[in-house]
Amino acid sequence: MPRRRKRRPNSGSFQKGPDPRRHVFTRDECRLGLWIAYATASPEVAAWLRRKLLTYYAEKSHVPKEENP
């Protein structure tokens, strides 16, 4: 079986470092997405999502903060 040559990256390929095409969601955008998920989900999915969030935040509050040296 012949070996394939490594393809050249196209203009859409990401490289390390800052890139204006990358979008970081703001806190407000995340909150809006959560409310949309609640509004459009079936009751079972909404209950599952609520449990996941409660578990996530409960576990996160028990993690000790790391001290800066």
N, CA, C and O atoms as CSV, one atom per row, in Angstrom:
chain,resi,resn,atom,element,x,y,z
A,1,MET,N,N,0.840,-1.168,0.000
A,1,MET,CA,C,0.000,0.000,0.000
A,1,MET,C,C,0.898,1.248,0.000
A,1,MET,O,O,1.739,1.395,0.886
A,2,PRO,N,N,0.731,2.144,-0.976
A,2,PRO,CA,C,1.612,3.324,-1.039
A,2,PRO,C,C,1.290,4.307,0.097
A,2,PRO,O,O,0.150,4.444,0.542
A,3,ARG,N,N,2.353,4.978,0.535
A,3,ARG,CA,C,2.174,5.964,1.607
A,3,ARG,C,C,1.639,7.259,1.026
A,3,ARG,O,O,2.045,7.696,-0.050
A,4,ARG,N,N,0.734,7.850,1.751
A,4,ARG,CA,C,0.176,9.128,1.312
A,4,ARG,C,C,1.085,10.265,1.765
A,4,ARG,O,O,1.697,10.210,2.832
A,5,ARG,N,N,1.155,11.270,0.948
A,5,ARG,CA,C,1.894,12.454,1.350
A,5,ARG,C,C,1.055,13.264,2.321
A,5,ARG,O,O,-0.172,13.290,2.232
A,6,LYS,N,N,1.731,13.925,3.250
A,6,LYS,CA,C,1.017,14.766,4.194
A,6,LYS,C,C,0.458,15.966,3.436
A,6,LYS,O,O,1.164,16.645,2.690
A,7,ARG,N,N,-0.828,16.202,3.652
A,7,ARG,CA,C,-1.456,17.301,2.927
A,7,ARG,C,C,-1.009,18.640,3.484
A,7,ARG,O,O,-0.654,18.752,4.657
A,8,ARG,N,N,-1.029,19.637,2.645
A,8,ARG,CA,C,-0.690,20.989,3.079
A,8,ARG,C,C,-1.885,21.592,3.808
A,8,ARG,O,O,-3.026,21.375,3.401
A,9,PRO,N,N,-1.645,22.339,4.871
A,9,PRO,CA,C,-2.772,22.976,5.549
A,9,PRO,C,C,-3.393,24.042,4.653
A,9,PRO,O,O,-2.690,24.763,3.946
A,10,ASN,N,N,-4.700,24.127,4.693
A,10,ASN,CA,C,-5.363,25.139,3.883
A,10,ASN,C,C,-5.513,26.430,4.692
A,10,ASN,O,O,-5.074,26.490,5.840
A,11,SER,N,N,-6.108,27.430,4.125
A,11,SER,CA,C,-6.224,28.718,4.795
A,11,SER,C,C,-7.153,28.651,6.001
A,11,SER,O,O,-7.136,29.555,6.836
A,12,GLY,N,N,-7.959,27.606,6.112
A,12,GLY,CA,C,-8.855,27.460,7.247
A,12,GLY,C,C,-8.224,26.726,8.414
A,12,GLY,O,O,-8.854,26.603,9.465
A,13,SER,N,N,-7.002,26.233,8.268
A,13,SER,CA,C,-6.347,25.501,9.343
A,13,SER,C,C,-5.884,26.463,10.432
A,13,SER,O,O,-5.377,27.546,10.141
A,14,PHE,N,N,-6.063,26.057,11.688
A,14,PHE,CA,C,-5.638,26.901,12.801
A,14,PHE,C,C,-4.169,26.680,13.119
A,14,PHE,O,O,-3.653,25.567,13.016
A,15,GLN,N,N,-3.520,27.741,13.500
A,15,GLN,CA,C,-2.153,27.673,13.970
A,15,GLN,C,C,-2.139,28.138,15.412
A,15,GLN,O,O,-3.096,28.761,15.872
A,16,LYS,N,N,-1.065,27.843,16.131
A,16,LYS,CA,C,-0.959,28.271,17.513
A,16,LYS,C,C,-0.937,29.789,17.578
A,16,LYS,O,O,-0.452,30.466,16.671
A,17,GLY,N,N,-1.475,30.302,18.674
A,17,GLY,CA,C,-1.457,31.744,18.882
A,17,GLY,C,C,-2.817,32.365,18.619
A,17,GLY,O,O,-3.775,31.669,18.284
A,18,PRO,N,N,-2.894,33.675,18.773
A,18,PRO,CA,C,-4.184,34.356,18.591
A,18,PRO,C,C,-4.668,34.287,17.152
A,18,PRO,O,O,-3.880,34.352,16.208
A,19,ASP,N,N,-5.969,34.154,17.008
A,19,ASP,CA,C,-6.572,34.078,15.688
A,19,ASP,C,C,-7.931,34.770,15.762
A,19,ASP,O,O,-8.758,34.397,16.593
A,20,PRO,N,N,-8.178,35.752,14.928
A,20,PRO,CA,C,-9.449,36.479,15.011
A,20,PRO,C,C,-10.661,35.623,14.663
A,20,PRO,O,O,-11.790,36.021,14.948
A,21,ARG,N,N,-10.454,34.451,14.051
A,21,ARG,CA,C,-11.591,33.592,13.703
A,21,ARG,C,C,-12.089,32.799,14.895
A,21,ARG,O,O,-13.205,32.280,14.868
A,22,ARG,N,N,-11.278,32.698,15.947
A,22,ARG,CA,C,-11.701,31.959,17.132
A,22,ARG,C,C,-12.596,32.848,17.976
A,22,ARG,O,O,-12.310,34.028,18.180
A,23,HIS,N,N,-13.672,32.270,18.458
A,23,HIS,CA,C,-14.613,33.038,19.275
A,23,HIS,C,C,-14.672,32.439,20.669
A,23,HIS,O,O,-14.854,31.233,20.832
A,24,VAL,N,N,-14.519,33.285,21.661
A,24,VAL,CA,C,-14.654,32.851,23.048
A,24,VAL,C,C,-15.992,33.375,23.542
A,24,VAL,O,O,-16.261,34.575,23.481
A,25,PHE,N,N,-16.827,32.467,24.031
A,25,PHE,CA,C,-18.152,32.863,24.482
A,25,PHE,C,C,-18.054,33.694,25.750
A,25,PHE,O,O,-17.307,33.359,26.670
A,26,THR,N,N,-18.812,34.778,25.789
A,26,THR,CA,C,-18.864,35.603,26.984
A,26,THR,C,C,-19.797,34.956,27.992
A,26,THR,O,O,-20.530,34.022,27.668
A,27,ARG,N,N,-19.765,35.458,29.207
A,27,ARG,CA,C,-20.632,34.923,30.254
A,27,ARG,C,C,-22.106,35.103,29.864
A,27,ARG,O,O,-22.922,34.213,30.100
A,28,ASP,N,N,-22.442,36.243,29.274
A,28,ASP,CA,C,-23.827,36.493,28.869
A,28,ASP,C,C,-24.269,35.543,27.761
A,28,ASP,O,O,-25.408,35.075,27.763
A,29,GLU,N,N,-23.375,35.253,26.812
A,29,GLU,CA,C,-23.714,34.316,25.743
A,29,GLU,C,C,-23.927,32.909,26.294
A,29,GLU,O,O,-24.821,32.194,25.843
A,30,CYS,N,N,-23.112,32.512,27.263
A,30,CYS,CA,C,-23.278,31.193,27.888
A,30,CYS,C,C,-24.598,31.129,28.638
A,30,CYS,O,O,-25.311,30.128,28.567
A,31,ARG,N,N,-24.921,32.188,29.349
A,31,ARG,CA,C,-26.177,32.214,30.109
A,31,ARG,C,C,-27.369,32.133,29.158
A,31,ARG,O,O,-28.330,31.411,29.422
A,32,LEU,N,N,-27.304,32.875,28.051
A,32,LEU,CA,C,-28.376,32.840,27.069
A,32,LEU,C,C,-28.534,31.429,26.490
A,32,LEU,O,O,-29.657,30.953,26.324
A,33,GLY,N,N,-27.431,30.767,26.188
A,33,GLY,CA,C,-27.485,29.403,25.668
A,33,GLY,C,C,-28.114,28.433,26.654
A,33,GLY,O,O,-28.850,27.528,26.262
A,34,LEU,N,N,-27.818,28.628,27.945
A,34,LEU,CA,C,-28.420,27.773,28.968
A,34,LEU,C,C,-29.925,27.973,29.016
A,34,LEU,O,O,-30.674,27.000,29.094
A,35,TRP,N,N,-30.374,29.212,28.970
A,35,TRP,CA,C,-31.818,29.470,29.015
A,35,TRP,C,C,-32.521,28.913,27.780
A,35,TRP,O,O,-33.645,28.421,27.877
A,36,ILE,N,N,-31.876,28.988,26.637
A,36,ILE,CA,C,-32.463,28.425,25.418
A,36,ILE,C,C,-32.553,26.899,25.543
A,36,ILE,O,O,-33.536,26.290,25.121
A,37,ALA,N,N,-31.515,26.291,26.129
A,37,ALA,CA,C,-31.538,24.840,26.326
A,37,ALA,C,C,-32.681,24.444,27.258
A,37,ALA,O,O,-33.382,23.464,27.007
A,38,TYR,N,N,-32.865,25.206,28.330
A,38,TYR,CA,C,-33.979,24.932,29.241
A,38,TYR,C,C,-35.322,25.085,28.541
A,38,TYR,O,O,-36.222,24.265,28.715
A,39,ALA,N,N,-35.446,26.139,27.750
A,39,ALA,CA,C,-36.740,26.452,27.130
A,39,ALA,C,C,-37.133,25.439,26.063
A,39,ALA,O,O,-38.318,25.154,25.892
A,40,THR,N,N,-36.167,24.897,25.352
A,40,THR,CA,C,-36.480,24.024,24.225
A,40,THR,C,C,-36.416,22.539,24.571
A,40,THR,O,O,-36.795,21.693,23.762
A,41,ALA,N,N,-35.938,22.227,25.767
A,41,ALA,CA,C,-35.745,20.821,26.128
A,41,ALA,C,C,-37.038,20.201,26.642
A,41,ALA,O,O,-37.924,20.883,27.158
A,42,SER,N,N,-37.110,18.907,26.485
A,42,SER,CA,C,-38.226,18.163,27.090
A,42,SER,C,C,-38.020,18.166,28.599
A,42,SER,O,O,-36.911,18.448,29.052
A,43,PRO,N,N,-39.025,17.868,29.382
A,43,PRO,CA,C,-38.862,17.873,30.844
A,43,PRO,C,C,-37.760,16.931,31.338
A,43,PRO,O,O,-37.073,17.241,32.312
A,44,GLU,N,N,-37.589,15.794,30.681
A,44,GLU,CA,C,-36.543,14.864,31.089
A,44,GLU,C,C,-35.155,15.445,30.842
A,44,GLU,O,O,-34.261,15.316,31.678
A,45,VAL,N,N,-34.985,16.077,29.700
A,45,VAL,CA,C,-33.689,16.670,29.366
A,45,VAL,C,C,-33.407,17.860,30.274
A,45,VAL,O,O,-32.273,18.041,30.720
A,46,ALA,N,N,-34.417,18.670,30.553
A,46,ALA,CA,C,-34.239,19.811,31.448
A,46,ALA,C,C,-33.836,19.343,32.842
A,46,ALA,O,O,-32.977,19.952,33.478
A,47,ALA,N,N,-34.452,18.264,33.319
A,47,ALA,CA,C,-34.097,17.726,34.632
A,47,ALA,C,C,-32.668,17.198,34.628
A,47,ALA,O,O,-31.929,17.408,35.590
A,48,TRP,N,N,-32.272,16.519,33.559
A,48,TRP,CA,C,-30.904,16.009,33.442
A,48,TRP,C,C,-29.900,17.163,33.445
A,48,TRP,O,O,-28.879,17.101,34.130
A,49,LEU,N,N,-30.191,18.212,32.679
A,49,LEU,CA,C,-29.296,19.359,32.597
A,49,LEU,C,C,-29.174,20.040,33.959
A,49,LEU,O,O,-28.082,20.441,34.361
A,50,ARG,N,N,-30.294,20.167,34.663
A,50,ARG,CA,C,-30.277,20.787,35.986
A,50,ARG,C,C,-29.429,19.967,36.954
A,50,ARG,O,O,-28.656,20.535,37.726
A,51,ARG,N,N,-29.563,18.637,36.925
A,51,ARG,CA,C,-28.755,17.777,37.793
A,51,ARG,C,C,-27.273,17.920,37.481
A,51,ARG,O,O,-26.446,18.000,38.389
A,52,LYS,N,N,-26.935,17.953,36.188
A,52,LYS,CA,C,-25.535,18.088,35.787
A,52,LYS,C,C,-24.950,19.393,36.298
A,52,LYS,O,O,-23.832,19.414,36.812
A,53,LEU,N,N,-25.703,20.490,36.161
A,53,LEU,CA,C,-25.212,21.781,36.621
A,53,LEU,C,C,-25.064,21.818,38.136
A,53,LEU,O,O,-24.068,22.327,38.652
A,54,LEU,N,N,-26.044,21.283,38.849
A,54,LEU,CA,C,-25.953,21.266,40.308
A,54,LEU,C,C,-24.752,20.444,40.770
A,54,LEU,O,O,-24.048,20.839,41.700
A,55,THR,N,N,-24.518,19.306,40.124
A,55,THR,CA,C,-23.370,18.473,40.470
A,55,THR,C,C,-22.063,19.200,40.167
A,55,THR,O,O,-21.136,19.171,40.977
A,56,TYR,N,N,-21.985,19.845,39.015
A,56,TYR,CA,C,-20.775,20.557,38.624
A,56,TYR,C,C,-20.434,21.644,39.635
A,56,TYR,O,O,-19.297,21.724,40.101
A,57,TYR,N,N,-21.404,22.474,39.973
A,57,TYR,CA,C,-21.128,23.573,40.882
A,57,TYR,C,C,-20.917,23.088,42.312
A,57,TYR,O,O,-20.166,23.718,43.056
A,58,ALA,N,N,-21.545,22.002,42.718
A,58,ALA,CA,C,-21.315,21.451,44.047
A,58,ALA,C,C,-19.891,20.928,44.168
A,58,ALA,O,O,-19.231,21.157,45.182
A,59,GLU,N,N,-19.409,20.227,43.145
A,59,GLU,CA,C,-18.044,19.700,43.176
A,59,GLU,C,C,-17.021,20.814,43.078
A,59,GLU,O,O,-15.975,20.749,43.724
A,60,LYS,N,N,-17.299,21.826,42.290
A,60,LYS,CA,C,-16.357,22.914,42.087
A,60,LYS,C,C,-16.153,23.702,43.380
A,60,LYS,O,O,-15.057,24.202,43.631
A,61,SER,N,N,-17.199,23.816,44.203
A,61,SER,CA,C,-17.071,24.589,45.433
A,61,SER,C,C,-16.228,23.858,46.480
A,61,SER,O,O,-15.730,24.491,47.411
A,62,HIS,N,N,-16.057,22.536,46.348
A,62,HIS,CA,C,-15.280,21.781,47.307
A,62,HIS,C,C,-13.809,21.689,46.942
A,62,HIS,O,O,-13.008,21.221,47.751
A,63,VAL,N,N,-13.435,22.120,45.758
A,63,VAL,CA,C,-12.044,22.038,45.326
A,63,VAL,C,C,-11.262,23.172,45.988
A,63,VAL,O,O,-11.644,24.334,45.850
A,64,PRO,N,N,-10.170,22.863,46.707
A,64,PRO,CA,C,-9.411,23.941,47.356
A,64,PRO,C,C,-8.717,24.821,46.317
A,64,PRO,O,O,-8.230,24.335,45.296
A,65,LYS,N,N,-8.683,26.102,46.595
A,65,LYS,CA,C,-8.013,27.034,45.684
A,65,LYS,C,C,-6.519,26.883,45.811
A,65,LYS,O,O,-5.992,26.738,46.915
A,66,GLU,N,N,-5.827,26.916,44.673
A,66,GLU,CA,C,-4.380,26.807,44.687
A,66,GLU,C,C,-3.782,28.153,45.071
A,66,GLU,O,O,-4.244,29.208,44.637
A,67,GLU,N,N,-2.760,28.090,45.882
A,67,GLU,CA,C,-2.096,29.331,46.295
A,67,GLU,C,C,-1.026,29.675,45.283
A,67,GLU,O,O,-0.330,28.803,44.764
A,68,ASN,N,N,-0.908,30.974,45.011
A,68,ASN,CA,C,0.152,31.432,44.113
A,68,ASN,C,C,1.453,31.538,44.898
A,68,ASN,O,O,1.465,32.099,45.994
A,69,PRO,N,N,2.559,31.004,44.353
A,69,PRO,CA,C,3.850,31.065,45.081
A,69,PRO,C,C,4.416,32.463,45.122
A,69,PRO,O,O,5.485,32.680,45.692
